[in-house]
Amino acid sequence: MVDWVVETERRFMEMNMVQYGKQRDEKIIKLVTQGKAFTRIQIEKLFFNQKDSTRKCQLRLKKITESGRLNKLIRSPHEPAIYYSGKLQKNLDHTLLINDVYTSVMTQKKSYYKVKWYWEFPLLDKVRADAMIDVFDIMLNRRHVIFLEVERYADHRFTKNLSYESLTQMSWTKEEWAIKENARILFPAILVVTDTKISIKSSLDFFVAPVNAVKDDIYSIILKR
């Protein structure tokens, strides 16, 4: 009788693990479809935090790609594999840097943060931010909205500040992303993530952060705004 109970419990746990694995697979596929491309390391950080996570992540991604639901790209044996849905992005490095920020936002958040993330967020049909990060700190009862821009290459001049500044001449104060704080309505800060040296002159709150600082502690950066 005892052996039957133990065996039943074992089979039940195995069924639950299989179901959990399938649900996780669906979440991975959905995320990669939304974010266009992720590295194996990014996916591992987001979905696998248990012992032997690298091997388990690789096995699940192998099954997903073999089923044809995601595509795999290996650019170098020294770099993690890249997984994408549909056609390969032209600005792949740009996309992966955005998703480095996404991974940091989602894996570093506290239980008392309500976090919303939007890829390619349109602003008044005039500007499209690389992403918008909306964080509500429950403990402090305060909302932080950050527009994200990433800059990968040193030979690219950053001129998007001019586009953002043009928004201030439009009716933006009633937009959902406008920050209402006491009697004021504030335009969100714009975070530029880059390892290049850039200088931004603007009346808006632009601030620059290196990639490693974002990976180490993004909330110490964005919650100052």
N, CA, C and O of each residue as an XYZ file, in Angstrom:
900
protein
N       0.837     -1.210      0.000
C       0.000      0.000      0.000
C       0.864      1.250      0.000
O       0.608      2.206     -0.732
N       1.905      1.220      0.848
C       2.805      2.370      0.930
C       3.526      2.565     -0.401
O       3.654      3.692     -0.880
N       4.004      1.454     -1.009
C       4.695      1.528     -2.291
C       3.787      2.118     -3.359
O       4.255      2.893     -4.193
N       2.508      1.778     -3.359
C       1.557      2.302     -4.355
C       1.385      3.805     -4.189
O       1.326      4.548     -5.169
N       1.306      4.244     -2.933
C       1.158      5.685     -2.678
C       2.396      6.435     -3.143
O       2.289      7.489     -3.770
N       3.557      5.900     -2.841
C       4.814      6.552     -3.242
C       4.913      6.621     -4.752
O       5.309      7.649     -5.302
N       4.556      5.528     -5.436
C       4.628      5.485     -6.892
C       3.639      6.474     -7.509
O       3.952      7.141     -8.495
N       2.445      6.565     -6.922
C       1.438      7.498     -7.425
C       1.922      8.936     -7.293
O       1.763      9.742     -8.209
N       2.510      9.246     -6.154
C       3.033     10.595     -5.930
C       4.179     10.899     -6.901
O       4.293     12.019     -7.399
N       5.010      9.915     -7.162
C       6.127     10.111     -8.089
C       5.625     10.409     -9.495
O       6.126     11.310    -10.168
N       4.620      9.635     -9.935
C       4.067      9.852    -11.272
C       3.369     11.205    -11.369
O       3.439     11.882    -12.395
N       2.700     11.585    -10.292
C       2.019     12.888    -10.270
C       3.038     14.022    -10.394
O       2.807     14.992    -11.116
N       4.163     13.898     -9.688
C       5.206     14.915     -9.759
C       5.817     14.973    -11.151
O       6.115     16.055    -11.657
N       6.005     13.811    -11.772
C       6.553     13.770    -13.129
C       5.606     14.448    -14.113
O       6.040     15.184    -14.999
N       4.299     14.193    -13.949
C       3.305     14.822    -14.828
C       3.313     16.338    -14.649
O       3.209     17.088    -15.619
N       3.437     16.773    -13.408
C       3.490     18.213    -13.144
C       4.724     18.845    -13.769
O       4.652     19.942    -14.321
N       5.866     18.147    -13.682
C       7.095     18.671    -14.269
C       6.990     18.772    -15.780
O       7.470     19.735    -16.376
N       6.361     17.776    -16.403
C       6.162     17.797    -17.857
C       5.269     18.965    -18.250
O       5.558     19.688    -19.204
N       4.178     19.141    -17.503
C       3.261     20.241    -17.780
C       3.945     21.587    -17.583
O       3.752     22.514    -18.369
N       4.748     21.685    -16.521
C       5.486     22.924    -16.261
C       6.455     23.219    -17.399
O       6.591     24.362    -17.835
N       7.127     22.171    -17.872
C       8.073     22.339    -18.976
C       7.393     22.838    -20.235
O       7.929     23.700    -20.933
N       6.210     22.303    -20.534
C       5.462     22.735    -21.724
C       5.019     24.189    -21.590
O       5.100     24.959    -22.548
N       4.553     24.560    -20.405
C       4.137     25.944    -20.179
C       5.320     26.894    -20.307
O       5.190     27.985    -20.862
N       6.458     26.485    -19.798
C       7.668     27.307    -19.912
C       8.093     27.451    -21.369
O       8.498     28.532    -21.798
N       8.002     26.372    -22.120
C       8.325     26.434    -23.551
C       7.458     27.473    -24.259
O       7.950     28.259    -25.069
N       6.166     27.466    -23.945
C       5.240     28.421    -24.575
C       5.602     29.859    -24.200
O       5.512     30.762    -25.031
N       6.008     30.066    -22.954
C       6.403     31.408    -22.515
C       7.669     31.857    -23.235
O       7.785     33.023    -23.612
N       8.614     30.947    -23.429
C       9.850     31.275    -24.145
C       9.538     31.669    -25.582
O      10.046     32.675    -26.078
N       8.710     30.884    -26.243
C       8.344     31.154    -27.642
C       7.625     32.491    -27.759
O       7.895     33.270    -28.673
N       6.717     32.755    -26.839
C       5.981     34.022    -26.860
C       6.918     35.203    -26.664
O       6.810     36.215    -27.356
N       7.839     35.066    -25.714
C       8.767     36.158    -25.436
C       9.676     36.430    -26.632
O       9.852     37.584    -27.023
N      10.252     35.389    -27.211
C      11.147     35.570    -28.351
C      10.390     36.179    -29.538
O      10.943     36.988    -30.282
N       9.145     35.792    -29.708
C       8.327     36.372    -30.779
C       8.107     37.864    -30.537
O       8.176     38.662    -31.472
N       7.846     38.237    -29.300
C       7.618     39.650    -28.979
C       8.901     40.467    -29.078
O       8.909     41.561    -29.641
N       9.983     39.924    -28.525
C      11.248     40.658    -28.477
C      12.148     40.430    -29.670
O      13.220     41.029    -29.760
N      11.730     39.567    -30.596
C      12.373     39.326    -31.894
C      13.620     38.449    -31.853
O      13.797     37.604    -32.730
N      14.493     38.628    -30.853
C      15.694     37.781    -30.777
C      16.291     37.849    -29.380
O      16.408     38.923    -28.790
N      16.669     36.682    -28.859
C      17.306     36.593    -27.546
C      18.472     35.618    -27.627
O      18.439     34.667    -28.408
N      19.497     35.852    -26.826
C      20.585     34.888    -26.735
C      20.204     33.784    -25.756
O      19.268     33.922    -24.969
N      20.952     32.685    -25.823
C      20.714     31.588    -24.880
C      20.926     32.060    -23.449
O      20.190     31.653    -22.549
N      21.924     32.913    -23.226
C      22.197     33.405    -21.870
C      21.026     34.231    -21.354
O      20.639     34.093    -20.194
N      20.466     35.074    -22.188
C      19.308     35.876    -21.772
C      18.125     34.988    -21.410
O      17.474     35.203    -20.387
N      17.849     34.003    -22.233
C      16.735     33.082    -21.968
C      16.987     32.294    -20.685
O      16.077     32.084    -19.884
N      18.213     31.868    -20.505
C      18.548     31.109    -19.297
C      18.303     31.939    -18.039
O      17.740     31.438    -17.066
N      18.720     33.195    -18.053
C      18.518     34.058    -16.888
C      17.040     34.281    -16.603
O      16.637     34.376    -15.444
N      16.238     34.364    -17.644
C      14.819     34.676    -17.491
C      13.979     33.469    -17.063
O      12.984     33.627    -16.355
N      14.373     32.269    -17.489
C      13.497     31.114    -17.293
C      14.121     29.945    -16.529
O      13.398     29.046    -16.100
N      15.431     29.934    -16.351
C      16.081     28.784    -15.713
C      16.983     29.291    -14.594
O      18.051     29.842    -14.860
N      16.571     29.115    -13.379
C      17.391     29.570    -12.249
C      17.683     28.442    -11.267
O      18.054     28.679    -10.118
N      17.508     27.219    -11.741
C      17.762     26.087    -10.864
C      19.147     25.506    -11.138
O      19.877     26.009    -11.992
N      19.506     24.451    -10.415
C      20.786     23.787    -10.590
C      20.910     23.247    -12.009
O      19.941     22.754    -12.585
N      22.116     23.346    -12.565
C      22.397     22.838    -13.906
C      21.530     23.565    -14.953
O      21.050     22.950    -15.905
N      21.341     24.873    -14.761
C      20.413     25.619    -15.610
C      20.874     25.707    -17.061
O      20.044     25.684    -17.970
N      22.184     25.808    -17.296
C      22.672     25.936    -18.679
C      22.314     24.705    -19.497
O      21.803     24.827    -20.610
N      22.577     23.532    -18.960
C      22.280     22.293    -19.686
C      20.783     22.147    -19.926
O      20.363     21.767    -21.019
N      19.981     22.444    -18.915
C      18.530     22.314    -19.057
C      17.987     23.312    -20.074
O      17.099     22.992    -20.864
N      18.533     24.521    -20.041
C      18.104     25.531    -21.007
C      18.445     25.089    -22.431
O      17.617     25.203    -23.334
N      19.643     24.594    -22.625
C      20.061     24.143    -23.953
C      19.187     23.004    -24.458
O      18.838     22.965    -25.638
N      18.832     22.079    -23.574
C      17.987     20.947    -23.970
C      16.599     21.409    -24.403
O      16.076     20.953    -25.420
N      16.002     22.321    -23.624
C      14.663     22.808    -23.971
C      14.692     23.593    -25.278
O      13.804     23.443    -26.116
N      15.710     24.426    -25.450
C      15.800     25.214    -26.678
C      16.054     24.316    -27.889
O      15.590     24.614    -28.990
N      16.783     23.231    -27.692
C      17.022     22.266    -28.773
C      15.697     21.658    -29.226
O      15.453     21.519    -30.424
N      14.841     21.296    -28.266
C      13.544     20.715    -28.615
C      12.650     21.731    -29.316
O      11.932     21.398    -30.259
N      12.702     22.966    -28.845
C      11.859     24.004    -29.441
C      12.290     24.277    -30.882
O      11.445     24.396    -31.770
N      13.604     24.377    -31.116
C      14.078     24.656    -32.475
C      13.863     23.456    -33.400
O      13.553     23.620    -34.580
N      14.028     22.266    -32.859
C      13.795     21.071    -33.684
C      12.339     20.950    -34.095
O      12.027     20.359    -35.129
N      11.445     21.510    -33.287
C      10.014     21.503    -33.640
C       9.685     22.570    -34.677
O       8.581     22.589    -35.221
N      10.640     23.460    -34.955
C      10.435     24.496    -35.952
C       9.747     25.744    -35.440
O       9.378     26.614    -36.229
N       9.568     25.846    -34.134
C       8.826     26.991    -33.586
C       9.715     28.202    -33.339
O       9.223     29.325    -33.238
N      11.029     27.976    -33.241
C      12.000     29.063    -33.180
C      13.181     28.698    -34.063
O      13.429     27.526    -34.344
N      13.907     29.726    -34.498
C      15.106     29.519    -35.302
C      16.343     29.796    -34.452
O      16.286     30.526    -33.462
N      17.455     29.199    -34.860
C      18.701     29.318    -34.107
C      19.814     29.825    -35.014
O      19.949     29.397    -36.160
N      20.605     30.745    -34.477
C      21.752     31.278    -35.210
C      22.988     31.164    -34.328
O      22.976     31.578    -33.168
N      24.059     30.596    -34.891
C      25.351     30.557    -34.205
C      26.315     31.396    -35.032
O      26.701     31.002    -36.132
N      26.699     32.544    -34.506
C      27.601     33.434    -35.242
C      29.062     33.088    -34.992
O      29.923     33.311    -35.843
N      29.326     32.540    -33.808
C      30.696     32.199    -33.446
C      30.648     31.133    -32.356
O      29.749     31.145    -31.515
N      31.618     30.207    -32.364
C      31.650     29.204    -31.285
C      31.948     29.817    -29.918
O      31.790     29.164    -28.887
N      32.379     31.075    -29.920
C      32.709     31.750    -28.668
C      31.561     32.632    -28.155
O      31.689     33.281    -27.117
N      30.449     32.651    -28.886
C      29.296     33.456    -28.490
C      28.093     32.549    -28.243
O      27.984     31.487    -28.856
N      27.195     32.955    -27.358
C      25.988     32.139    -27.140
C      25.106     32.130    -28.379
O      25.081     33.095    -29.143
N      24.393     31.045    -28.569
C      23.470     30.946    -29.693
C      22.368     31.994    -29.566
O      22.018     32.426    -28.468
N      21.833     32.389    -30.717
C      20.767     33.385    -30.765
C      19.503     32.705    -31.282
O      19.546     31.950    -32.253
N      18.389     32.977    -30.629
C      17.112     32.379    -31.006
C      16.159     33.488    -31.444
O      16.041     34.527    -30.793
N      15.490     33.240    -32.555
C      14.611     34.268    -33.100
C      13.398     33.621    -33.763
O      13.376     32.427    -34.059
N      12.396     34.462    -33.981
C      11.158     34.008    -34.608
C      10.997     34.730    -35.937
O      11.245     35.932    -36.032
N      10.584     34.001    -36.955
C      10.382     34.630    -38.256
C      11.702     34.930    -38.934
O      12.631     34.124    -38.894
N      11.780     36.115    -39.566
C      12.989     36.499    -40.277
C      14.021     37.077    -39.312
O      13.677     37.682    -38.296
N      15.281     36.878    -39.649
C      16.369     37.402    -38.829
C      16.405     38.923    -38.929
O      16.291     39.486    -40.017
N      16.564     39.585    -37.777
C      16.588     41.037    -37.734
C      17.831     41.597    -38.420
O      18.925     41.048    -38.289
N      17.650     42.704    -39.157
C      18.791     43.369    -39.788
C      19.694     43.990    -38.723
O      20.916     43.854    -38.787
N      19.102     44.662    -37.757
C      19.866     45.288    -36.672
C      19.892     44.351    -35.467
O      19.401     44.692    -34.391
N      20.468     43.172    -35.659
C      20.413     42.131    -34.640
C      21.108     42.554    -33.349
O      20.579     42.323    -32.261
N      22.281     43.168    -33.454
C      23.001     43.584    -32.249
C      22.213     44.632    -31.467
O      22.233     44.647    -30.236
N      21.526     45.498    -32.186
C      20.678     46.514    -31.546
C      19.561     45.834    -30.752
O      19.294     46.195    -29.605
N      18.920     44.858    -31.368
C      17.841     44.116    -30.707
C      18.350     43.380    -29.476
O      17.696     43.391    -28.433
N      19.503     42.745    -29.585
C      20.047     41.986    -28.456
C      20.428     42.896    -27.296
O      20.309     42.508    -26.134
N      20.888     44.107    -27.607
C      21.217     45.044    -26.532
C      19.948     45.505    -25.816
O      19.933     45.617    -24.591
N      18.890     45.772    -26.571
C      17.601     46.102    -25.944
C      17.181     44.980    -25.007
O      16.695     45.232    -23.904
N      17.369     43.747    -25.445
C      16.934     42.611    -24.629
C      17.894     42.283    -23.489
O      17.529     41.562    -22.561
N      19.112     42.806    -23.552
C      19.969     42.784    -22.367
C      19.331     43.635    -21.270
O      19.307     43.247    -20.102
N      18.819     44.794    -21.662
C      18.161     45.676    -20.704
C      16.889     45.018    -20.181
O      16.619     45.043    -18.981
N      16.098     44.421    -21.098
C      14.879     43.722    -20.683
C      15.197     42.635    -19.649
O      14.515     42.518    -18.631
N      16.226     41.854    -19.920
C      16.609     40.765    -19.010
C      16.977     41.309    -17.639
O      16.607     40.730    -16.617
N      17.704     42.417    -17.614
C      18.077     43.024    -16.341
C      16.851     43.534    -15.592
O      16.734     43.342    -14.382
N      15.945     44.179    -16.308
C      14.730     44.705    -15.683
C      13.907     43.584    -15.049
O      13.425     43.721    -13.925
N      13.753     42.501    -15.760
C      12.882     41.427    -15.290
C      13.509     40.525    -14.231
O      12.802     39.988    -13.379
N      14.811     40.357    -14.277
C      15.456     39.455    -13.316
C      15.884     40.166    -12.034
O      16.146     39.511    -11.025
N      15.956     41.488    -12.062
C      16.407     42.232    -10.887
C      15.265     42.894    -10.110
O      15.503     43.499     -9.064
N      14.062     42.789    -10.594
C      12.957     43.515     -9.953
C      12.637     42.927     -8.575
O      12.756     41.724     -8.347
N      12.227     43.814     -7.669
C      11.820     43.406     -6.335
C      10.350     42.995     -6.351
O       9.613     43.313     -7.284
N       9.943     42.295     -5.321
C       8.561     41.825     -5.246
C       7.571     42.979     -5.133
O       6.398     42.835     -5.480
N       8.045     44.124     -4.648
C       7.152     45.270     -4.481
C       7.224     46.254     -5.656
O       6.752     47.386     -5.551
N       7.816     45.817     -6.771
C       7.775     46.605     -8.000
C       6.751     45.985     -8.957
O       6.777     44.780     -9.209
N       5.866     46.810     -9.478
C       5.006     46.388    -10.584
C       5.638     46.919    -11.857
O       5.739     48.130    -12.051
N       6.063     46.015    -12.721
C       6.849     46.412    -13.889
C       6.106     46.083    -15.181
O       5.603     44.974    -15.361
N       6.050     47.056    -16.064
C       5.511     46.855    -17.410
C       6.588     47.239    -18.417
O       7.293     48.233    -18.244
N       6.701     46.451    -19.451
C       7.705     46.689    -20.495
C       7.001     46.709    -21.852
O       6.143     45.871    -22.129
N       7.373     47.674    -22.690
C       6.793     47.777    -24.026
C       7.928     47.936    -25.042
O       8.700     48.891    -24.965
N       8.030     47.008    -25.990
C       9.012     47.144    -27.058
C       8.525     48.137    -28.111
O       7.326     48.241    -28.370
N       9.456     48.859    -28.712
C       9.177     49.794    -29.807
C       7.923     50.628    -29.520
O       6.905     50.526    -30.205
N       8.042     51.440    -28.498
C       6.874     52.167    -28.006
C       6.672     53.464    -28.802
O       7.572     54.303    -28.849
N       5.487     53.637    -29.433
C       5.233     54.833    -30.235
C       4.789     56.015    -29.371
O       3.977     55.862    -28.458
N       5.330     57.181    -29.671
C       4.996     58.392    -28.928
C       4.381     59.415    -29.875
O       5.069     60.002    -30.710
N       3.084     59.616    -29.729
C       2.354     60.620    -30.513
C       2.569     60.462    -32.015
O       2.563     61.446    -32.755
N       2.759     59.221    -32.463
C       2.941     58.923    -33.890
C       4.119     59.674    -34.504
O       4.183     59.844    -35.721
N       5.048     60.122    -33.665
C       6.172     60.910    -34.171
C       7.515     60.284    -33.831
O       8.450     60.336    -34.629
N       7.609     59.701    -32.662
C       8.849     59.076    -32.201
C       8.537     57.657    -31.749
O       7.477     57.395    -31.180
N       9.468     56.746    -32.004
C       9.313     55.370    -31.524
C      10.509     55.044    -30.636
O      11.628     54.867    -31.117
N      10.254     54.970    -29.343
C      11.323     54.598    -28.406
C      11.676     53.131    -28.610
O      10.827     52.332    -29.004
N      12.928     52.779    -28.342
C      13.313     51.360    -28.422
C      12.465     50.538    -27.457
O      12.124     49.390    -27.742
N      12.130     51.132    -26.321
C      11.240     50.473    -25.355
C      10.773     51.506    -24.337
O      11.354     52.583    -24.209
N       9.717     51.155    -23.622
C       9.295     51.954    -22.479
C       9.243     51.047    -21.265
O       8.719     49.935    -21.324
N       9.798     51.541    -20.155
C       9.801     50.805    -18.894
C       8.934     51.582    -17.906
O       9.172     52.760    -17.643
N       7.933     50.904    -17.371
C       6.986     51.543    -16.447
C       7.056     50.779    -15.121
O       6.638     49.624    -15.038
N       7.585     51.432    -14.095
C       7.786     50.790    -12.795
C       6.978     51.528    -11.734
O       7.092     52.743    -11.576
N       6.167     50.771    -11.017
C       5.453     51.360     -9.879
C       5.990     50.740     -8.602
O       5.901     49.529     -8.397
N       6.549     51.584     -7.747
C       7.087     51.141     -6.468
C       5.949     51.157     -5.447
O       5.509     52.224     -5.018
N       5.481     49.986     -5.065
C       4.336     49.878     -4.161
C       4.660     50.447     -2.787
O       3.813     51.092     -2.170
N       5.858     50.219     -2.310
C       6.232     50.677     -0.972
C       6.274     52.207     -0.889
O       5.862     52.795      0.110
N       6.773     52.833     -1.940
C       6.887     54.292     -1.935
C       5.717     54.982     -2.632
O       5.617     56.209     -2.639
N       4.828     54.167     -3.223
C       3.675     54.704     -3.941
C       4.124     55.727     -4.999
O       3.596     56.836     -5.089
N       5.102     55.315     -5.779
C       5.660     56.219     -6.779
C       5.855     55.500     -8.113
O       6.279     54.346     -8.166
N       5.534     56.216     -9.178
C       5.669     55.662    -10.526
C       6.900     56.251    -11.218
O       7.179     57.446    -11.128
N       7.623     55.370    -11.909
C       8.772     55.784    -12.710
C       8.532     55.319    -14.146
O       8.284     54.137    -14.382
N       8.603     56.229    -15.091
C       8.478     55.884    -16.506
C       9.773     56.298    -17.201
O      10.219     57.440    -17.093
N      10.357     55.353    -17.908
C      11.623     55.596    -18.597
C      11.484     55.177    -20.057
O      11.028     54.072    -20.352
N      11.877     56.062    -20.962
C      11.999     55.681    -22.366
C      13.425     55.178    -22.586
O      14.385     55.786    -22.112
N      13.552     54.081    -23.297
C      14.861     53.462    -23.506
C      15.344     53.649    -24.938
O      14.598     53.454    -25.898
N      16.598     54.027    -25.054
C      17.294     54.049    -26.330
C      18.622     53.331    -26.138
O      19.268     53.499    -25.103
N      19.039     52.539    -27.110
C      20.342     51.892    -27.029
C      21.180     52.315    -28.228
O      20.667     52.509    -29.330
N      22.461     52.450    -27.993
C      23.405     52.850    -29.049
C      24.576     51.889    -29.022
O      25.317     51.823    -28.041
N      24.737     51.149    -30.099
C      25.729     50.073    -30.115
C      27.094     50.518    -30.620
O      28.123     50.078    -30.107
N      27.104     51.384    -31.617
C      28.352     51.660    -32.314
C      28.822     53.092    -32.135
O      28.015     54.022    -32.127
N      30.124     53.266    -31.990
C      30.700     54.579    -31.730
C      30.580     55.519    -32.923
O      30.577     56.737    -32.744
N      30.482     54.979    -34.136
C      30.446     55.840    -35.308
C      29.032     56.344    -35.609
O      28.825     57.039    -36.604
N      28.062     56.002    -34.761
C      26.698     56.492    -34.935
C      26.485     57.728    -34.054
O      26.629     57.660    -32.834
N      26.152     58.824    -34.665
C      25.845     60.021    -33.884
C      24.446     59.892    -33.292
O      23.506     59.487    -33.975
N      24.323     60.236    -32.029
C      23.014     60.180    -31.388
C      22.292     61.500    -31.624
O      22.697     62.545    -31.114
N      21.227     61.438    -32.398
C      20.474     62.654    -32.729
C      18.997     62.533    -32.354
O      18.200     63.421    -32.654
N      18.643     61.444    -31.704
C      17.235     61.223    -31.403
C      16.711     62.180    -30.339
O      15.502     62.315    -30.152
N      17.635     62.845    -29.643
C      17.203     63.834    -28.657
C      16.379     64.941    -29.310
O      15.485     65.505    -28.678
N      16.676     65.256    -30.573
C      15.925     66.284    -31.289
C      14.481     65.845    -31.513
O      13.556     66.653    -31.430
N      14.302     64.567    -31.794
C      12.942     64.037    -32.000
C      12.145     64.078    -30.701
O      10.968     64.439    -30.700
N      12.788     63.708    -29.595
C      12.097     63.758    -28.303
C      11.731     65.187    -27.934
O      10.639     65.445    -27.428
N      12.639     66.107    -28.188
C      12.364     67.506    -27.844
C      11.183     68.054    -28.639
O      10.441     68.902    -28.144
N      11.006     67.575    -29.864
C       9.877     68.041    -30.667
C       8.539     67.629    -30.055
O       7.515     68.265    -30.305
N       8.552     66.564    -29.252
C       7.311     66.115    -28.603
C       6.816     67.127    -27.577
O       5.615     67.241    -27.334
N       7.743     67.853    -26.985
C       7.347     68.806    -25.942
C       6.555     69.977    -26.522
O       5.923     70.729    -25.780
N       6.587     70.132    -27.841
C       5.805     71.182    -28.489
C       4.404     70.697    -28.840
O       3.595     71.449    -29.382
N       4.126     69.440    -28.529
C       2.830     68.844    -28.836
C       2.038     68.646    -27.536
O       2.547     68.905    -26.446
N       0.814     68.194    -27.665
C      -0.044     67.960    -26.492
C       0.261     66.576    -25.919
O      -0.343     65.578    -26.314
N       1.207     66.536    -24.982
C       1.640     65.252    -24.439
C       1.185     65.032    -22.996
O       1.276     63.913    -22.491
N       0.705     66.059    -22.333
C       0.447     65.969    -20.886
C      -0.684     65.018    -20.518
O      -0.781     64.584    -19.370
N      -1.543     64.689    -21.487
C      -2.646     63.767    -21.196
C      -2.342     62.338    -21.649
O      -3.191     61.452    -21.552
N      -1.130     62.129    -22.139
C      -0.734     60.783    -22.548
C      -0.589     59.870    -21.330
O      -0.264     60.329    -20.235
N      -0.832     58.587    -21.531
C      -0.783     57.629    -20.423
C       0.596     57.584    -19.790
O       0.711     57.311    -18.596
N       1.637     57.841    -20.554
C       2.994     57.764    -20.039
C       3.461     59.030    -19.305
O       4.519     59.027    -18.676
N       2.683     60.094    -19.385
C       3.047     61.309    -18.658
C       2.992     61.036    -17.152
O       2.054     60.403    -16.669
N       3.988     61.509    -16.419
C       4.093     61.218    -14.988
C       3.400     62.315    -14.191
O       3.796     63.479    -14.239
N       2.377     61.934    -13.469
C       1.630     62.889    -12.643
C       2.150     62.789    -11.215
O       1.959     61.776    -10.542
N       2.804     63.843    -10.766
C       3.440     63.839     -9.454
C       3.050     65.107     -8.709
O       3.483     66.208     -9.047
N       2.226     64.923     -7.691
C       1.674     66.062     -6.954
C       0.930     66.980     -7.935
O       0.009     66.536     -8.621
N       1.319     68.224     -8.000
C       0.613     69.159     -8.896
C       1.324     69.283    -10.237
O       0.957     70.117    -11.065
N       2.351     68.445    -10.451
C       3.139     68.560    -11.679
C       2.857     67.395    -12.635
O       2.438     66.313    -12.226
N       3.101     67.658    -13.919
C       3.069     66.609    -14.935
C       4.443     66.606    -15.586
O       4.858     67.601    -16.180
N       5.143     65.489    -15.473
C       6.530     65.419    -15.909
C       6.695     64.579    -17.161
O       6.016     63.569    -17.347
N       7.605     65.013    -18.009
C       7.984     64.218    -19.180
C       8.969     63.148    -18.703
O       9.902     63.475    -17.970
N       8.794     61.889    -19.091
C       9.686     60.821    -18.610
C      11.147     61.054    -18.982
O      11.452     61.723    -19.970
N      12.033     60.495    -18.181
C      13.457     60.524    -18.495
C      13.749     59.545    -19.617
O      12.994     58.601    -19.846
N      14.854     59.780    -20.314
C      15.252     58.915    -21.426
C      16.606     58.301    -21.095
O      17.609     59.007    -20.983
N      16.626     56.988    -20.941
C      17.846     56.256    -20.642
C      18.508     55.809    -21.949
O      17.881     55.154    -22.781
N      19.773     56.170    -22.114
C      20.543     55.724    -23.279
C      21.591     54.736    -22.782
O      22.492     55.101    -22.027
N      21.469     53.498    -23.206
C      22.404     52.453    -22.798
C      23.430     52.262    -23.910
O      23.078     51.961    -25.051
N      24.685     52.439    -23.567
C      25.737     52.354    -24.578
C      27.086     52.191    -23.902
O      27.267     52.578    -22.747
N      28.036     51.612    -24.634
C      29.414     51.563    -24.178
C      30.276     52.553    -24.957
O      31.501     52.556    -24.838
N      29.624     53.386    -25.748
C      30.338     54.407    -26.497
C      30.304     55.727    -25.727
O      29.483     55.909    -24.828
N      31.191     56.631    -26.081
C      31.215     57.940    -25.447
C      30.344     58.901    -26.252
O      30.699     59.290    -27.365
N      29.214     59.274    -25.687
C      28.338     60.207    -26.370
C      27.968     61.339    -25.421
O      27.898     61.168    -24.204
N      27.738     62.489    -26.016
C      27.331     63.661    -25.255
C      25.975     64.120    -25.783
O      25.798     64.308    -26.987
N      25.022     64.297    -24.874
C      23.672     64.679    -25.282
C      23.312     66.004    -24.620
O      23.302     66.120    -23.395
N      23.021     66.984    -25.439
C      22.566     68.278    -24.929
C      21.067     68.387    -25.163
O      20.601     68.330    -26.301
N      20.324     68.543    -24.089
C      18.875     68.584    -24.217
C      18.264     69.205    -22.975
O      18.830     69.136    -21.884
N      17.105     69.809    -23.158
C      16.348     70.325    -22.014
C      15.620     69.193    -21.299
O      15.151     69.371    -20.175
N      15.520     68.030    -21.940
C      14.886     66.865    -21.331
C      15.904     66.088    -20.498
O      17.108     66.332    -20.580
N      15.401     65.152    -19.697
C      16.252     64.398    -18.776
C      16.814     63.155    -19.472
O      16.297     62.051    -19.300
N      17.875     63.347    -20.257
C      18.594     62.224    -20.848
C      19.706     61.803    -19.885
O      20.396     62.651    -19.319
N      19.874     60.506    -19.703
C      20.999     60.030    -18.905
C      21.560     58.768    -19.536
O      20.824     57.931    -20.059
N      22.880     58.651    -19.475
C      23.596     57.582    -20.177
C      24.130     56.578    -19.160
O      24.646     56.959    -18.109
N      24.001     55.286    -19.485
C      24.512     54.232    -18.607
C      25.233     53.177    -19.443
O      24.738     52.791    -20.502
N      26.389     52.706    -18.987
C      27.087     51.626    -19.695
C      26.366     50.296    -19.511
O      25.606     50.109    -18.561
N      26.616     49.388    -20.429
C      25.911     48.100    -20.436
C      26.151     47.333    -19.147
O      25.208     46.788    -18.574
N      27.397     47.278    -18.679
C      27.703     46.501    -17.472
C      27.005     47.050    -16.236
O      26.618     46.288    -15.350
N      26.842     48.372    -16.173
C      26.134     48.964    -15.030
C      24.674     48.537    -15.026
O      24.097     48.290    -13.967
N      24.083     48.450    -16.203
C      22.700     47.998    -16.330
C      22.572     46.540    -15.912
O      21.621     46.164    -15.227
N      23.525     45.731    -16.323
C      23.502     44.310    -15.963
C      23.714     44.099    -14.464
O      23.190     43.149    -13.883
N      24.480     44.988    -13.851
C      24.761     44.849    -12.413
C      23.573     45.273    -11.558
O      23.192     44.563    -10.627
N      22.988     46.422    -11.869
C      21.889     46.924    -11.029
C      21.148     48.034    -11.760
O      21.428     49.215    -11.554
N      20.216     47.660    -12.603
C      19.508     48.673    -13.389
C      18.591     49.536    -12.545
O      18.364     50.699    -12.877
N      18.054     48.988    -11.453
C      17.101     49.763    -10.665
C      17.786     50.890     -9.889
O      17.158     51.904     -9.586
N      19.053     50.719     -9.572
C      19.774     51.822     -8.935
C      19.960     52.973     -9.907
O      20.234     54.101     -9.495
N      19.814     52.695    -11.196
C      19.930     53.721    -12.227
C      18.587     54.385    -12.507
O      18.469     55.610    -12.469
N      17.584     53.571    -12.787
C      16.327     54.151    -13.259
C      15.462     54.699    -12.135
O      14.654     55.594    -12.381
N      15.598     54.197    -10.905
C      14.753     54.688     -9.836
C      15.223     56.013     -9.252
O      14.575     56.577     -8.370
N      16.343     56.500     -9.746
C      16.779     57.847     -9.357
C      15.999     58.904    -10.121
O      16.027     60.084     -9.774
N      15.297     58.466    -11.171
C      14.535     59.396    -11.993
C      13.099     59.429    -11.519
O      12.280     60.155    -12.082
